[in-house]
Amino acid sequence: MLDVGKRMMTRRNLIRGASAGLFGAAGAAVLAACGEAQVVERVVTQEVIKEVPVETIVTKEVVKEVPVESVVTKEVVKEVPVEKIVTQQVVQQVVKEVPVTIEKVVEVEKVVTVEVEKVIEVEKVVTVEVEKVIETEKIVERPTSVQAGQPVYGGDLRVSWGGGIAGASFNSYTQISSDQAIVNVEVGTSLIHGASWGDGPFASLETRFGDGVAKSFEEVAPEESYIFHLDERFTFHDGAPVTADDFMYTFHIVTHPDWGVGYGSRQLEQLKGFKAWAENPTDNIEDTGGVKKIDNMTIQLTTDGVQEPFWASPNPMQPMPKHIYETLDPATAFDTMALQPVGNGPFKFERYVDQQFAELSRNDAYPYGAPWVDRYIVRYGDPDALDAATEAGELDFLRTSSVEAYARLAGMPHMQAQPMRSPFASLIFLNHNIFAEKWPDVNVSLMTEAMVIGADRVSIANNIMAGTLFVDDYHFSHIRFMQDVPMDAYRPLPYNPEAAKALLEESGWNPDDTLTWLGWFAPRPQDLALMANWLDMGLKVEFERVDRAVVVEHLWETGANEMVVANLGGSQDVGDAFRRIGCDNIWPNGYNYHHTCFPEIDALYQAAFDAPNKEALKEAWIEISRYLHGRGTMIAGQLWKHSLLFLYHRRVSGPWWMNNYAIPARRPTHRVWLDPRWSGRDYVG
């Protein structure tokens, strides 16, 4: 049986790592003047490119054919005298005056040609009086003309999660919700991603690892232990290389209690020994038995067993720069870096203006190719203002929570709708502890079931929510290997107002009493419809609204509210639900909404954690489902699953935002481009 535990809380810890699913991440050192042979490392404008015919693209091996005396390192740069800066106009003049026959394009980092008196260090090298154009490997050649259907560089991709931001912390290990995650996932690149872009309602899970810091892997023990080989091309945004030491240090500081993150007992608890180590840490994270450094570019991860599909869980596992964090005070390190993250992803963090926007810029050195757009802007603010900005053509992507705004914007000529079924469900959680104090004679499980069958969920979905809700009584329908289950794994609970009245009466609820529903938003049409349904069956419900910024304090810290509509997670790891209801998962160890403890549920989950194989695991999950949705044992009454109400400006081309909540799909954002020829170009926003 799992022990019941509760950690000491601080105000700083209150904003650490709450569930994202609930609310739904110098200049050049030397430039020298030139002799007859010039070396220029500046990006050549389109006019120059048009005047220089390029016949053949040559691979890196051709570099050997170019006369090269030496490669200039940063140390040599200091010894080269600087006389003047050659501007872009000089580059254009040289190219026009000296006829050049260009036969090959090769990629190197920096080339010094013969008979050079001065070195010019910029971003592209163009030699004259030679037969080749030499380009640095950091710069991907940009298209010289706009061609139909082809990507175009440039522009600002402006997105919004459709609201304000709560306790901004731009770090995947300390983020509170997905309004920060949409920044963090672009600043950092995880150890592993899925190999799929996520076509369709859910991304494919066929290829488990791909396109992360790890360039390859070996499966030591099926579904349990893996060796990952890191890609030596990865660097942090300050230029430092990403190594195994960064990952080892990251796992240490996000799990060790002195750093105040408490992450090891939550998302990383599926790694062998991490949860126990977090409670009794040592100086070496390898003592967990779940992680091992093999060499400077190789690490091995071992899970606790087959019960949690490690490869399909959305753990960030983004490396933190050891050379920065080891200089900071553990007690304040993550607060210090909250608004100045140094990542290794496709975009670099530039700045955050409080409650307004976060600005990121393209990382040209990103190993998988620089993003097509120049900047990535995430806007925050009042939802109505963001809807209006989208209507005016100022936003390229919006997730709106308002069906009314969604329907209106989807009908505009410059917008395209992309509703996507979410793995997160809305469930009724009644606080058994409060009921034991205020209404000790009420059978809370029967009352929960009465509220489910007393809600006209189909009518609400179709008539109020425009078909964007999916009525579903099966808690684990989003889990791939749990979709083929017997019908008795759950009970369909269709709308039946008369049966609801009888069941509410049987539960012992006094119709003169009022139940308080805690929310962090104004009551929405679907909420008001639910309250009307419940009133018809004899249950009075009133809405209590709290500010979104204090949800953690009101919901998880105190656990004193009477009712909340929340979720049981959305991960492919079914054990994700246990963090919401397990006895040992009171904040900050987990997300137990009401500090409740049901030994029977803990025992069922323990059987799943102990399952020796997938077949036994599936049977264990079915037993969990039967209990959670059974008559007299219903702990959380499922209402429906949502659609994520995504809207795109029609100028957005390439892969779109995909559902990566439940699967490790590749992030599409760095492959998005803004098409100047979009079909609604006559629209003026």
Buried (B, 14 or more C-beta within 10 A) or exposed (E): EBEBEEBEBEEBBBBBBBBBBBBBBEEBEBBBBBEEBBBBBBBBEEEBBEEBEEEEEBEEEBBEEBEBEEEBEEEEBEEBEBEEBBEBEBBBEBBEEEEBEBBBBBBBBBBBBEEBEBBBBBBBBBBBEBEBBBBBBBBEBBEBEEEEEEBBBEBEBBBBBBBBBBBBBBBBBBBBBBBBBBBBBBBBBBBBBBBBBBEEEBBBBEEBBBBBBBBEBEEEEEBBBBBBBBBEBBBBBEEBBBBBBBBBBBBBBBBBBEBBBBBBBBBBBBBBBBBBBBEEBEEEBBBBBBBBBEEEBBBBBBBBBBBBBBBBBBBBBBBBBBBBBEEBEBEEBBBEBBBEBBBBBBBBBEEBEEEEBBBBBBBBBBBBEBBBBBBBBBBBBEBEEBBBBBBEBBBBBBBBBBBEBBBBBBEBEBBBBBBBBBBBBBBBBBBBBBBEEEBEEBBBBBBBBBBBBBBBBEEBBBEBBBEBBBBBBBBBBBBBBBEEBEEEBBBEBEBBBEBBBEBBBEBBBEEEEEBBBBBBBEBBBBBEBBBEBBEEBBBEBEBBEBEBBBBBBBBBBEBBBBBBBBBBBBBBBBBBBBBBBBBBBBBBBBBBBBBBBBEEBBEBBBBBBEBEEEEBBBEBBBBBBBBBBBEEBBBBBBBBBBBBBBBBBBBBBBBBBBBBBBBBBBBBBBBBBBBEEBEBEEBEE
